[in-house]
Amino acid sequence: MSEQPYSTDSNQQRARILAHLQLSPLTTLQARQELDILHPAARIQELREAGHNIITHWATSDTGKAKHRVACYVLLVESIC
């Protein structure tokens, strides 16, 4: 049985990113490898424009071939008091 491929539709990509961010931070490399989103920065910007409070931390990641500066995205959630 083959695995169903991820949709390349930008709405579906935003939904995958948001679902992941609700559980944990997401790096550029993770978005590409695990969520099959090749340009995560664009989807993050669209989520920000839609009102989601997402911040970016920068880190260096070693891929085994080179060291890269990558974004790590974090969703900030307001607490309701």
PDB file of N, CA, C and O in Angstrom:
ATOM      1  N   MET A   1       0.857  -1.179   0.000  1.00  0.00           N
ATOM      2  CA  MET A   1       0.000   0.000   0.000  1.00  0.00           C
ATOM      3  C   MET A   1       0.892   1.227   0.000  1.00  0.00           C
ATOM      4  O   MET A   1       1.782   1.332   0.844  1.00  0.00           O
ATOM      5  N   SER A   2       0.680   2.163  -0.925  1.00  0.00           N
ATOM      6  CA  SER A   2       1.519   3.352  -0.999  1.00  0.00           C
ATOM      7  C   SER A   2       0.950   4.466  -0.130  1.00  0.00           C
ATOM      8  O   SER A   2      -0.257   4.561   0.092  1.00  0.00           O
ATOM      9  N   GLU A   3       1.856   5.299   0.351  1.00  0.00           N
ATOM     10  CA  GLU A   3       1.478   6.422   1.196  1.00  0.00           C
ATOM     11  C   GLU A   3       0.908   7.533   0.327  1.00  0.00           C
ATOM     12  O   GLU A   3       1.445   7.828  -0.740  1.00  0.00           O
ATOM     13  N   GLN A   4      -0.173   8.148   0.779  1.00  0.00           N
ATOM     14  CA  GLN A   4      -0.799   9.254   0.045  1.00  0.00           C
ATOM     15  C   GLN A   4       0.132  10.466   0.084  1.00  0.00           C
ATOM     16  O   GLN A   4       0.564  10.876   1.161  1.00  0.00           O
ATOM     17  N   PRO A   5       0.447  11.043  -1.079  1.00  0.00           N
ATOM     18  CA  PRO A   5       1.343  12.204  -1.091  1.00  0.00           C
ATOM     19  C   PRO A   5       0.660  13.435  -0.509  1.00  0.00           C
ATOM     20  O   PRO A   5      -0.562  13.576  -0.558  1.00  0.00           O
ATOM     21  N   TYR A   6       1.475  14.311   0.034  1.00  0.00           N
ATOM     22  CA  TYR A   6       0.965  15.578   0.541  1.00  0.00           C
ATOM     23  C   TYR A   6       0.523  16.448  -0.626  1.00  0.00           C
ATOM     24  O   TYR A   6       1.095  16.383  -1.715  1.00  0.00           O
ATOM     25  N   SER A   7      -0.483  17.250  -0.394  1.00  0.00           N
ATOM     26  CA  SER A   7      -0.957  18.184  -1.401  1.00  0.00           C
ATOM     27  C   SER A   7       0.013  19.364  -1.505  1.00  0.00           C
ATOM     28  O   SER A   7       0.588  19.800  -0.507  1.00  0.00           O
ATOM     29  N   THR A   8       0.183  19.870  -2.718  1.00  0.00           N
ATOM     30  CA  THR A   8       1.014  21.056  -2.916  1.00  0.00           C
ATOM     31  C   THR A   8       0.180  22.332  -2.828  1.00  0.00           C
ATOM     32  O   THR A   8       0.714  23.430  -2.985  1.00  0.00           O
ATOM     33  N   ASP A   9      -1.107  22.201  -2.583  1.00  0.00           N
ATOM     34  CA  ASP A   9      -1.991  23.350  -2.428  1.00  0.00           C
ATOM     35  C   ASP A   9      -1.542  24.193  -1.240  1.00  0.00           C
ATOM     36  O   ASP A   9      -1.297  23.662  -0.156  1.00  0.00           O
ATOM     37  N   SER A  10      -1.434  25.507  -1.442  1.00  0.00           N
ATOM     38  CA  SER A  10      -0.919  26.376  -0.381  1.00  0.00           C
ATOM     39  C   SER A  10      -1.801  26.362   0.865  1.00  0.00           C
ATOM     40  O   SER A  10      -1.288  26.490   1.977  1.00  0.00           O
ATOM     41  N   ASN A  11      -3.115  26.210   0.703  1.00  0.00           N
ATOM     42  CA  ASN A  11      -4.001  26.109   1.872  1.00  0.00           C
ATOM     43  C   ASN A  11      -3.661  24.878   2.698  1.00  0.00           C
ATOM     44  O   ASN A  11      -3.603  24.941   3.926  1.00  0.00           O
ATOM     45  N   GLN A  12      -3.437  23.760   2.022  1.00  0.00           N
ATOM     46  CA  GLN A  12      -3.087  22.521   2.715  1.00  0.00           C
ATOM     47  C   GLN A  12      -1.714  22.636   3.375  1.00  0.00           C
ATOM     48  O   GLN A  12      -1.511  22.120   4.474  1.00  0.00           O
ATOM     49  N   GLN A  13      -0.781  23.299   2.721  1.00  0.00           N
ATOM     50  CA  GLN A  13       0.545  23.496   3.302  1.00  0.00           C
ATOM     51  C   GLN A  13       0.458  24.347   4.562  1.00  0.00           C
ATOM     52  O   GLN A  13       1.094  24.036   5.569  1.00  0.00           O
ATOM     53  N   ARG A  14      -0.326  25.416   4.509  1.00  0.00           N
ATOM     54  CA  ARG A  14      -0.502  26.261   5.710  1.00  0.00           C
ATOM     55  C   ARG A  14      -1.134  25.447   6.834  1.00  0.00           C
ATOM     56  O   ARG A  14      -0.740  25.581   7.993  1.00  0.00           O
ATOM     57  N   ALA A  15      -2.097  24.618   6.507  1.00  0.00           N
ATOM     58  CA  ALA A  15      -2.758  23.795   7.521  1.00  0.00           C
ATOM     59  C   ALA A  15      -1.765  22.820   8.155  1.00  0.00           C
ATOM     60  O   ALA A  15      -1.802  22.616   9.369  1.00  0.00           O
ATOM     61  N   ARG A  16      -0.886  22.219   7.368  1.00  0.00           N
ATOM     62  CA  ARG A  16       0.120  21.293   7.915  1.00  0.00           C
ATOM     63  C   ARG A  16       1.086  22.022   8.835  1.00  0.00           C
ATOM     64  O   ARG A  16       1.426  21.529   9.911  1.00  0.00           O
ATOM     65  N   ILE A  17       1.523  23.199   8.405  1.00  0.00           N
ATOM     66  CA  ILE A  17       2.446  23.976   9.248  1.00  0.00           C
ATOM     67  C   ILE A  17       1.764  24.358  10.551  1.00  0.00           C
ATOM     68  O   ILE A  17       2.340  24.180  11.624  1.00  0.00           O
ATOM     69  N   LEU A  18       0.555  24.878  10.475  1.00  0.00           N
ATOM     70  CA  LEU A  18      -0.150  25.316  11.678  1.00  0.00           C
ATOM     71  C   LEU A  18      -0.385  24.148  12.635  1.00  0.00           C
ATOM     72  O   LEU A  18      -0.221  24.299  13.846  1.00  0.00           O
ATOM     73  N   ALA A  19      -0.765  23.000  12.109  1.00  0.00           N
ATOM     74  CA  ALA A  19      -0.972  21.821  12.957  1.00  0.00           C
ATOM     75  C   ALA A  19       0.321  21.434  13.666  1.00  0.00           C
ATOM     76  O   ALA A  19       0.303  21.078  14.844  1.00  0.00           O
ATOM     77  N   HIS A  20       1.431  21.501  12.957  1.00  0.00           N
ATOM     78  CA  HIS A  20       2.722  21.175  13.563  1.00  0.00           C
ATOM     79  C   HIS A  20       3.094  22.204  14.623  1.00  0.00           C
ATOM     80  O   HIS A  20       3.538  21.842  15.713  1.00  0.00           O
ATOM     81  N   LEU A  21       2.914  23.490  14.306  1.00  0.00           N
ATOM     82  CA  LEU A  21       3.283  24.551  15.247  1.00  0.00           C
ATOM     83  C   LEU A  21       2.451  24.522  16.521  1.00  0.00           C
ATOM     84  O   LEU A  21       2.905  24.992  17.564  1.00  0.00           O
ATOM     85  N   GLN A  22       1.254  23.984  16.454  1.00  0.00           N
ATOM     86  CA  GLN A  22       0.423  23.883  17.648  1.00  0.00           C
ATOM     87  C   GLN A  22       0.972  22.843  18.616  1.00  0.00           C
ATOM     88  O   GLN A  22       0.602  22.824  19.790  1.00  0.00           O
ATOM     89  N   LEU A  23       1.859  21.976  18.120  1.00  0.00           N
ATOM     90  CA  LEU A  23       2.474  20.947  18.961  1.00  0.00           C
ATOM     91  C   LEU A  23       3.914  21.267  19.338  1.00  0.00           C
ATOM     92  O   LEU A  23       4.343  20.990  20.458  1.00  0.00           O
ATOM     93  N   SER A  24       4.664  21.854  18.399  1.00  0.00           N
ATOM     94  CA  SER A  24       6.081  22.126  18.660  1.00  0.00           C
ATOM     95  C   SER A  24       6.642  23.079  17.602  1.00  0.00           C
ATOM     96  O   SER A  24       6.029  23.275  16.553  1.00  0.00           O
ATOM     97  N   PRO A  25       7.805  23.669  17.877  1.00  0.00           N
ATOM     98  CA  PRO A  25       8.455  24.528  16.881  1.00  0.00           C
ATOM     99  C   PRO A  25       8.771  23.747  15.612  1.00  0.00           C
ATOM    100  O   PRO A  25       8.787  22.516  15.605  1.00  0.00           O
ATOM    101  N   LEU A  26       9.020  24.489  14.544  1.00  0.00           N
ATOM    102  CA  LEU A  26       9.274  23.885  13.234  1.00  0.00           C
ATOM    103  C   LEU A  26      10.421  24.615  12.561  1.00  0.00           C
ATOM    104  O   LEU A  26      10.409  25.842  12.463  1.00  0.00           O
ATOM    105  N   THR A  27      11.417  23.863  12.096  1.00  0.00           N
ATOM    106  CA  THR A  27      12.513  24.472  11.354  1.00  0.00           C
ATOM    107  C   THR A  27      12.239  24.387   9.859  1.00  0.00           C
ATOM    108  O   THR A  27      11.393  23.618   9.402  1.00  0.00           O
ATOM    109  N   THR A  28      12.971  25.191   9.121  1.00  0.00           N
ATOM    110  CA  THR A  28      12.875  25.155   7.664  1.00  0.00           C
ATOM    111  C   THR A  28      13.160  23.751   7.144  1.00  0.00           C
ATOM    112  O   THR A  28      12.444  23.250   6.278  1.00  0.00           O
ATOM    113  N   LEU A  29      14.201  23.121   7.668  1.00  0.00           N
ATOM    114  CA  LEU A  29      14.561  21.776   7.203  1.00  0.00           C
ATOM    115  C   LEU A  29      13.470  20.762   7.529  1.00  0.00           C
ATOM    116  O   LEU A  29      13.168  19.898   6.706  1.00  0.00           O
ATOM    117  N   GLN A  30      12.879  20.855   8.708  1.00  0.00           N
ATOM    118  CA  GLN A  30      11.783  19.947   9.067  1.00  0.00           C
ATOM    119  C   GLN A  30      10.597  20.122   8.130  1.00  0.00           C
ATOM    120  O   GLN A  30      10.005  19.140   7.681  1.00  0.00           O
ATOM    121  N   ALA A  31      10.250  21.371   7.835  1.00  0.00           N
ATOM    122  CA  ALA A  31       9.111  21.640   6.957  1.00  0.00           C
ATOM    123  C   ALA A  31       9.339  21.003   5.591  1.00  0.00           C
ATOM    124  O   ALA A  31       8.422  20.443   4.990  1.00  0.00           O
ATOM    125  N   ARG A  32      10.573  21.099   5.113  1.00  0.00           N
ATOM    126  CA  ARG A  32      10.885  20.525   3.802  1.00  0.00           C
ATOM    127  C   ARG A  32      10.899  19.005   3.838  1.00  0.00           C
ATOM    128  O   ARG A  32      10.344  18.358   2.949  1.00  0.00           O
ATOM    129  N   GLN A  33      11.524  18.432   4.852  1.00  0.00           N
ATOM    130  CA  GLN A  33      11.694  16.986   4.914  1.00  0.00           C
ATOM    131  C   GLN A  33      10.452  16.258   5.410  1.00  0.00           C
ATOM    132  O   GLN A  33      10.044  15.253   4.827  1.00  0.00           O
ATOM    133  N   GLU A  34       9.849  16.762   6.484  1.00  0.00           N
ATOM    134  CA  GLU A  34       8.747  16.043   7.121  1.00  0.00           C
ATOM    135  C   GLU A  34       7.369  16.418   6.570  1.00  0.00           C
ATOM    136  O   GLU A  34       6.472  15.577   6.507  1.00  0.00           O
ATOM    137  N   LEU A  35       7.206  17.685   6.171  1.00  0.00           N
ATOM    138  CA  LEU A  35       5.901  18.148   5.710  1.00  0.00           C
ATOM    139  C   LEU A  35       5.837  18.347   4.199  1.00  0.00           C
ATOM    140  O   LEU A  35       4.775  18.656   3.657  1.00  0.00           O
ATOM    141  N   ASP A  36       6.968  18.171   3.518  1.00  0.00           N
ATOM    142  CA  ASP A  36       7.064  18.308   2.065  1.00  0.00           C
ATOM    143  C   ASP A  36       6.626  19.694   1.589  1.00  0.00           C
ATOM    144  O   ASP A  36       5.891  19.829   0.611  1.00  0.00           O
ATOM    145  N   ILE A  37       7.096  20.723   2.308  1.00  0.00           N
ATOM    146  CA  ILE A  37       6.824  22.110   1.951  1.00  0.00           C
ATOM    147  C   ILE A  37       8.160  22.725   1.582  1.00  0.00           C
ATOM    148  O   ILE A  37       9.014  22.928   2.445  1.00  0.00           O
ATOM    149  N   LEU A  38       8.346  23.020   0.306  1.00  0.00           N
ATOM    150  CA  LEU A  38       9.651  23.454  -0.174  1.00  0.00           C
ATOM    151  C   LEU A  38       9.965  24.909   0.113  1.00  0.00           C
ATOM    152  O   LEU A  38      11.139  25.271   0.182  1.00  0.00           O
ATOM    153  N   HIS A  39       8.960  25.759   0.282  1.00  0.00           N
ATOM    154  CA  HIS A  39       9.201  27.165   0.595  1.00  0.00           C
ATOM    155  C   HIS A  39       8.383  27.553   1.831  1.00  0.00           C
ATOM    156  O   HIS A  39       7.404  28.292   1.731  1.00  0.00           O
ATOM    157  N   PRO A  40       8.794  27.049   2.990  1.00  0.00           N
ATOM    158  CA  PRO A  40       8.006  27.296   4.200  1.00  0.00           C
ATOM    159  C   PRO A  40       7.920  28.764   4.601  1.00  0.00           C
ATOM    160  O   PRO A  40       6.938  29.173   5.220  1.00  0.00           O
ATOM    161  N   ALA A  41       8.931  29.564   4.261  1.00  0.00           N
ATOM    162  CA  ALA A  41       8.903  30.980   4.646  1.00  0.00           C
ATOM    163  C   ALA A  41       7.683  31.692   4.058  1.00  0.00           C
ATOM    164  O   ALA A  41       7.092  32.552   4.710  1.00  0.00           O
ATOM    165  N   ALA A  42       7.312  31.340   2.848  1.00  0.00           N
ATOM    166  CA  ALA A  42       6.139  31.961   2.224  1.00  0.00           C
ATOM    167  C   ALA A  42       4.866  31.585   2.966  1.00  0.00           C
ATOM    168  O   ALA A  42       4.007  32.436   3.201  1.00  0.00           O
ATOM    169  N   ARG A  43       4.739  30.315   3.335  1.00  0.00           N
ATOM    170  CA  ARG A  43       3.546  29.871   4.064  1.00  0.00           C
ATOM    171  C   ARG A  43       3.496  30.508   5.454  1.00  0.00           C
ATOM    172  O   ARG A  43       2.419  30.872   5.927  1.00  0.00           O
ATOM    173  N   ILE A  44       4.640  30.644   6.106  1.00  0.00           N
ATOM    174  CA  ILE A  44       4.699  31.293   7.422  1.00  0.00           C
ATOM    175  C   ILE A  44       4.248  32.743   7.297  1.00  0.00           C
ATOM    176  O   ILE A  44       3.469  33.221   8.122  1.00  0.00           O
ATOM    177  N   GLN A  45       4.723  33.441   6.282  1.00  0.00           N
ATOM    178  CA  GLN A  45       4.318  34.832   6.068  1.00  0.00           C
ATOM    179  C   GLN A  45       2.809  34.935   5.858  1.00  0.00           C
ATOM    180  O   GLN A  45       2.169  35.845   6.385  1.00  0.00           O
ATOM    181  N   GLU A  46       2.247  34.020   5.102  1.00  0.00           N
ATOM    182  CA  GLU A  46       0.801  34.022   4.876  1.00  0.00           C
ATOM    183  C   GLU A  46       0.041  33.762   6.171  1.00  0.00           C
ATOM    184  O   GLU A  46      -1.004  34.369   6.409  1.00  0.00           O
ATOM    185  N   LEU A  47       0.560  32.861   7.011  1.00  0.00           N
ATOM    186  CA  LEU A  47      -0.075  32.610   8.313  1.00  0.00           C
ATOM    187  C   LEU A  47       0.001  33.848   9.205  1.00  0.00           C
ATOM    188  O   LEU A  47      -0.948  34.161   9.924  1.00  0.00           O
ATOM    189  N   ARG A  48       1.124  34.543   9.158  1.00  0.00           N
ATOM    190  CA  ARG A  48       1.250  35.796   9.921  1.00  0.00           C
ATOM    191  C   ARG A  48       0.236  36.826   9.434  1.00  0.00           C
ATOM    192  O   ARG A  48      -0.417  37.495  10.236  1.00  0.00           O
ATOM    193  N   GLU A  49       0.110  36.948   8.124  1.00  0.00           N
ATOM    194  CA  GLU A  49      -0.843  37.898   7.547  1.00  0.00           C
ATOM    195  C   GLU A  49      -2.278  37.547   7.918  1.00  0.00           C
ATOM    196  O   GLU A  49      -3.146  38.420   7.954  1.00  0.00           O
ATOM    197  N   ALA A  50      -2.529  36.266   8.195  1.00  0.00           N
ATOM    198  CA  ALA A  50      -3.858  35.811   8.609  1.00  0.00           C
ATOM    199  C   ALA A  50      -4.078  36.010  10.112  1.00  0.00           C
ATOM    200  O   ALA A  50      -5.148  35.692  10.630  1.00  0.00           O
ATOM    201  N   GLY A  51      -3.063  36.537  10.812  1.00  0.00           N
ATOM    202  CA  GLY A  51      -3.225  36.866  12.225  1.00  0.00           C
ATOM    203  C   GLY A  51      -2.555  35.944  13.216  1.00  0.00           C
ATOM    204  O   GLY A  51      -2.692  36.147  14.423  1.00  0.00           O
ATOM    205  N   HIS A  52      -1.834  34.936  12.752  1.00  0.00           N
ATOM    206  CA  HIS A  52      -1.148  34.028  13.672  1.00  0.00           C
ATOM    207  C   HIS A  52       0.158  34.666  14.142  1.00  0.00           C
ATOM    208  O   HIS A  52       0.916  35.222  13.347  1.00  0.00           O
ATOM    209  N   ASN A  53       0.401  34.577  15.433  1.00  0.00           N
ATOM    210  CA  ASN A  53       1.584  35.188  16.038  1.00  0.00           C
ATOM    211  C   ASN A  53       2.736  34.173  16.012  1.00  0.00           C
ATOM    212  O   ASN A  53       2.906  33.376  16.935  1.00  0.00           O
ATOM    213  N   ILE A  54       3.504  34.226  14.948  1.00  0.00           N
ATOM    214  CA  ILE A  54       4.611  33.288  14.749  1.00  0.00           C
ATOM    215  C   ILE A  54       5.906  34.075  14.765  1.00  0.00           C
ATOM    216  O   ILE A  54       6.069  35.045  14.025  1.00  0.00           O
ATOM    217  N   ILE A  55       6.830  33.644  15.622  1.00  0.00           N
ATOM    218  CA  ILE A  55       8.136  34.301  15.686  1.00  0.00           C
ATOM    219  C   ILE A  55       9.194  33.394  15.074  1.00  0.00           C
ATOM    220  O   ILE A  55       9.004  32.186  14.939  1.00  0.00           O
ATOM    221  N   THR A  56      10.310  34.008  14.711  1.00  0.00           N
ATOM    222  CA  THR A  56      11.407  33.271  14.092  1.00  0.00           C
ATOM    223  C   THR A  56      12.646  33.368  14.956  1.00  0.00           C
ATOM    224  O   THR A  56      13.053  34.460  15.355  1.00  0.00           O
ATOM    225  N   HIS A  57      13.240  32.232  15.242  1.00  0.00           N
ATOM    226  CA  HIS A  57      14.560  32.150  15.863  1.00  0.00           C
ATOM    227  C   HIS A  57      15.496  31.615  14.798  1.00  0.00           C
ATOM    228  O   HIS A  57      15.089  30.819  13.952  1.00  0.00           O
ATOM    229  N   TRP A  58      16.737  32.043  14.832  1.00  0.00           N
ATOM    230  CA  TRP A  58      17.714  31.564  13.853  1.00  0.00           C
ATOM    231  C   TRP A  58      18.684  30.617  14.517  1.00  0.00           C
ATOM    232  O   TRP A  58      19.128  30.854  15.640  1.00  0.00           O
ATOM    233  N   ALA A  59      19.012  29.552  13.829  1.00  0.00           N
ATOM    234  CA  ALA A  59      19.932  28.544  14.356  1.00  0.00           C
ATOM    235  C   ALA A  59      20.818  28.043  13.215  1.00  0.00           C
ATOM    236  O   ALA A  59      20.523  28.256  12.039  1.00  0.00           O
ATOM    237  N   THR A  60      21.894  27.382  13.585  1.00  0.00           N
ATOM    238  CA  THR A  60      22.763  26.744  12.605  1.00  0.00           C
ATOM    239  C   THR A  60      22.514  25.249  12.661  1.00  0.00           C
ATOM    240  O   THR A  60      22.525  24.647  13.735  1.00  0.00           O
ATOM    241  N   SER A  61      22.291  24.659  11.509  1.00  0.00           N
ATOM    242  CA  SER A  61      22.023  23.228  11.431  1.00  0.00           C
ATOM    243  C   SER A  61      23.061  22.569  10.538  1.00  0.00           C
ATOM    244  O   SER A  61      23.353  23.052   9.444  1.00  0.00           O
ATOM    245  N   ASP A  62      23.609  21.474  11.011  1.00  0.00           N
ATOM    246  CA  ASP A  62      24.599  20.719  10.245  1.00  0.00           C
ATOM    247  C   ASP A  62      23.885  19.566   9.553  1.00  0.00           C
ATOM    248  O   ASP A  62      23.343  18.679  10.213  1.00  0.00           O
ATOM    249  N   THR A  63      23.884  19.581   8.232  1.00  0.00           N
ATOM    250  CA  THR A  63      23.197  18.541   7.459  1.00  0.00           C
ATOM    251  C   THR A  63      24.095  17.342   7.167  1.00  0.00           C
ATOM    252  O   THR A  63      23.656  16.365   6.559  1.00  0.00           O
ATOM    253  N   GLY A  64      25.334  17.417   7.596  1.00  0.00           N
ATOM    254  CA  GLY A  64      26.282  16.364   7.286  1.00  0.00           C
ATOM    255  C   GLY A  64      27.122  16.710   6.074  1.00  0.00           C
ATOM    256  O   GLY A  64      28.194  16.140   5.868  1.00  0.00           O
ATOM    257  N   LYS A  65      26.640  17.634   5.284  1.00  0.00           N
ATOM    258  CA  LYS A  65      27.365  18.096   4.103  1.00  0.00           C
ATOM    259  C   LYS A  65      27.838  19.528   4.269  1.00  0.00           C
ATOM    260  O   LYS A  65      28.863  19.929   3.718  1.00  0.00           O
ATOM    261  N   ALA A  66      27.065  20.297   5.045  1.00  0.00           N
ATOM    262  CA  ALA A  66      27.397  21.704   5.279  1.00  0.00           C
ATOM    263  C   ALA A  66      26.603  22.205   6.478  1.00  0.00           C
ATOM    264  O   ALA A  66      25.647  21.567   6.919  1.00  0.00           O
ATOM    265  N   LYS A  67      27.013  23.349   6.991  1.00  0.00           N
ATOM    266  CA  LYS A  67      26.259  24.012   8.052  1.00  0.00           C
ATOM    267  C   LYS A  67      25.432  25.109   7.410  1.00  0.00           C
ATOM    268  O   LYS A  67      25.921  25.877   6.582  1.00  0.00           O
ATOM    269  N   HIS A  68      24.160  25.167   7.810  1.00  0.00           N
ATOM    270  CA  HIS A  68      23.227  26.128   7.241  1.00  0.00           C
ATOM    271  C   HIS A  68      22.568  26.937   8.345  1.00  0.00           C
ATOM    272  O   HIS A  68      22.299  26.422   9.430  1.00  0.00           O
ATOM    273  N   ARG A  69      22.314  28.196   8.063  1.00  0.00           N
ATOM    274  CA  ARG A  69      21.530  29.037   8.958  1.00  0.00           C
ATOM    275  C   ARG A  69      20.070  28.781   8.603  1.00  0.00           C
ATOM    276  O   ARG A  69      19.652  29.020   7.471  1.00  0.00           O
ATOM    277  N   VAL A  70      19.307  28.302   9.557  1.00  0.00           N
ATOM    278  CA  VAL A  70      17.910  27.955   9.293  1.00  0.00           C
ATOM    279  C   VAL A  70      16.987  28.662  10.275  1.00  0.00           C
ATOM    280  O   VAL A  70      17.365  28.980  11.402  1.00  0.00           O
ATOM    281  N   ALA A  71      15.786  28.893   9.818  1.00  0.00           N
ATOM    282  CA  ALA A  71      14.768  29.495  10.668  1.00  0.00           C
ATOM    283  C   ALA A  71      14.112  28.415  11.511  1.00  0.00           C
ATOM    284  O   ALA A  71      13.919  27.284  11.066  1.00  0.00           O
ATOM    285  N   CYS A  72      13.776  28.790  12.738  1.00  0.00           N
ATOM    286  CA  CYS A  72      12.987  27.931  13.618  1.00  0.00           C
ATOM    287  C   CYS A  72      11.755  28.751  13.997  1.00  0.00           C
ATOM    288  O   CYS A  72      11.865  29.786  14.655  1.00  0.00           O
ATOM    289  N   TYR A  73      10.589  28.281  13.577  1.00  0.00           N
ATOM    290  CA  TYR A  73       9.350  29.016  13.777  1.00  0.00           C
ATOM    291  C   TYR A  73       8.638  28.523  15.030  1.00  0.00           C
ATOM    292  O   TYR A  73       8.571  27.323  15.298  1.00  0.00           O
ATOM    293  N   VAL A  74       8.105  29.487  15.797  1.00  0.00           N
ATOM    294  CA  VAL A  74       7.396  29.184  17.035  1.00  0.00           C
ATOM    295  C   VAL A  74       6.074  29.938  17.025  1.00  0.00           C
ATOM    296  O   VAL A  74       6.038  31.142  16.769  1.00  0.00           O
ATOM    297  N   LEU A  75       4.986  29.223  17.307  1.00  0.00           N
ATOM    298  CA  LEU A  75       3.670  29.827  17.394  1.00  0.00           C
ATOM    299  C   LEU A  75       3.430  30.262  18.830  1.00  0.00           C
ATOM    300  O   LEU A  75       3.474  29.448  19.752  1.00  0.00           O
ATOM    301  N   LEU A  76       3.177  31.543  19.010  1.00  0.00           N
ATOM    302  CA  LEU A  76       2.844  32.061  20.340  1.00  0.00           C
ATOM    303  C   LEU A  76       1.336  32.062  20.474  1.00  0.00           C
ATOM    304  O   LEU A  76       0.620  32.539  19.593  1.00  0.00           O
ATOM    305  N   VAL A  77       0.864  31.525  21.577  1.00  0.00           N
ATOM    306  CA  VAL A  77      -0.570  31.403  21.801  1.00  0.00           C
ATOM    307  C   VAL A  77      -0.939  32.280  22.984  1.00  0.00           C
ATOM    308  O   VAL A  77      -0.293  32.239  24.031  1.00  0.00           O
ATOM    309  N   GLU A  78      -1.994  33.079  22.804  1.00  0.00           N
ATOM    310  CA  GLU A  78      -2.463  33.918  23.899  1.00  0.00           C
ATOM    311  C   GLU A  78      -3.220  33.065  24.891  1.00  0.00           C
ATOM    312  O   GLU A  78      -4.004  32.195  24.511  1.00  0.00           O
ATOM    313  N   SER A  79      -2.982  33.320  26.163  1.00  0.00           N
ATOM    314  CA  SER A  79      -3.755  32.611  27.180  1.00  0.00           C
ATOM    315  C   SER A  79      -4.998  33.439  27.493  1.00  0.00           C
ATOM    316  O   SER A  79      -4.959  34.669  27.510  1.00  0.00           O
ATOM    317  N   ILE A  80      -6.067  32.754  27.734  1.00  0.00           N
ATOM    318  CA  ILE A  80      -7.329  33.427  28.049  1.00  0.00           C
ATOM    319  C   ILE A  80      -7.504  33.426  29.557  1.00  0.00           C
ATOM    320  O   ILE A  80      -7.575  32.368  30.182  1.00  0.00           O
ATOM    321  N   CYS A  81      -7.574  34.609  30.133  1.00  0.00           N
ATOM    322  CA  CYS A  81      -7.712  34.734  31.591  1.00  0.00           C
ATOM    323  C   CYS A  81      -9.074  35.233  31.956  1.00  0.00           C
ATOM    324  O   CYS A  81      -9.374  35.401  33.138  1.00  0.00           O
TER     325      CYS A  81
END
